[in-house]
Amino acid sequence: MSDAKFRSIAGNHAIRELLQTHPKSIRAAWLTQRWESSAELREFHKLLTAKKIKIEIKSDNKLEEVCRSHQGAILQADPLKEFDLAELKDLRTATVLVLDGLEDPHNLGAILRTSWLLGVKAILVPQDRAVGVTATVHKIACGGVEHVPVITCNQFAKPIEQLKEMGFWVFGLSHEAKTNLHNWKAHEKVVWCIGAEEKGLRTTTERLCDELVQIPQLSAAASFNASVAAAIALSETHRQHSSL
């Protein structure tokens, strides 16, 4: 298993992005025993050797202990630098996400990828009962982890209050909301709160919101996947921010 002091990065896109953005943070690289049979792994080996990064050859079983769909390589890197929400104070427009207890690493990874592409400045996640930034999350995010800070919180009240003091308006996605996303007007600084896969937003998180918003859908018998709902809300926010 990987060293707890480091973060593990799997997935070819995520590895390539890390090599481009934070190569000095990489402490070691694990390659599968069959790395020479893959053109992409041979390229990684060449890049890693050029950067004088330690390469260790591991069995697939060892790599699977970190990420079951590892694609033949895993990097061990320093933790990402801590992010201070105060850095958002002087921005004219900004978007922040609050993920209220997501448990599926694929959802978190997909949201990180979307957040990177749509300019989200930070993501807040709870410390307990939620998925963290695992190797699988790195793989699904395809490099998004290197661009969007993920902040772990004991509770959301304090950071959300800090954001409100900086001019952010806080919106929660809820199928029971009266406001429709198609009629919603974005403020210059927006926080979106996205609920867990099955339970949605907790009541305590809803109370922190200035307004609840629903995404239009044809049937009330089902709901959007958390990562899809986040993408829809972020896309609309980006569209409106682009015209401000």
ZIQUI-V70814 format. One record per residue. N is the residue number from 1. SS is DSSP state (H for helix, E for strand, - for the rest). Layout:
n: (N;N)
ss: (SS;SS)
This chain:
n: (1;2;3;4;5;6;7;8;9;10;11;12;13;14;15;16;17;18;19;20;21;22;23;24;25;26;27;28;29;30;31;32;33;34;35;36;37;38;39;40;41;42;43;44;45;46;47;48;49;50;51;52;53;54;55;56;57;58;59;60;61;62;63;64;65;66;67;68;69;70;71;72;73;74;75;76;77;78;79;80;81;82;83;84;85;86;87;88;89;90;91;92;93;94;95;96;97;98;99;100;101;102;103;104;105;106;107;108;109;110;111;112;113;114;115;116;117;118;119;120;121;122;123;124;125;126;127;128;129;130;131;132;133;134;135;136;137;138;139;140;141;142;143;144;145;146;147;148;149;150;151;152;153;154;155;156;157;158;159;160;161;162;163;164;165;166;167;168;169;170;171;172;173;174;175;176;177;178;179;180;181;182;183;184;185;186;187;188;189;190;191;192;193;194;195;196;197;198;199;200;201;202;203;204;205;206;207;208;209;210;211;212;213;214;215;216;217;218;219;220;221;222;223;224;225;226;227;228;229;230;231;232;233;234;235;236;237;238;239;240;241;242;243;244)
ss: (-;-;-;-;-;-;E;E;E;E;-;H;H;H;H;H;H;H;H;H;H;-;H;H;H;E;E;E;E;E;E;E;-;-;H;H;H;-;H;H;H;H;H;H;H;H;H;H;H;H;-;-;-;-;E;E;E;E;-;H;H;H;H;H;-;-;-;-;-;-;-;-;E;E;E;E;E;-;-;-;-;-;-;-;H;H;H;H;-;-;-;-;-;E;E;E;E;E;E;E;-;-;-;-;H;H;H;H;H;H;H;H;H;H;H;H;H;-;-;-;-;E;E;E;E;E;-;-;-;-;-;-;-;-;H;H;H;H;H;H;H;-;-;H;H;H;-;-;E;E;E;E;E;-;-;H;H;H;H;H;H;H;H;H;H;-;-;-;E;E;E;E;E;-;-;-;-;-;E;E;H;H;H;-;-;-;-;-;E;E;E;E;E;E;E;E;-;-;-;E;-;-;H;H;H;H;-;-;-;-;E;E;E;E;-;-;-;-;-;-;-;-;-;-;-;H;H;H;H;H;H;H;H;H;H;H;H;H;H;H;H;H;-;-)
